[in-house]
């Protein structure tokens, strides 16, 4: 399996830091602006008003993760 080293927290500018308690976005630290953009997309898709409820969105995410054999 390929391995990409994560950049340390200290290398991420304050403007690009995001709350990532589960370290899911950690791989984006190699390009911090992308990490910020990914996080903003996540917030837009999962937390902003839309035709699906938050529970429906989370259930879809869990289902896709199960199909993809994700372990997190």
Beta strands, then each sheet from edge to edge (+ up, - down):
end
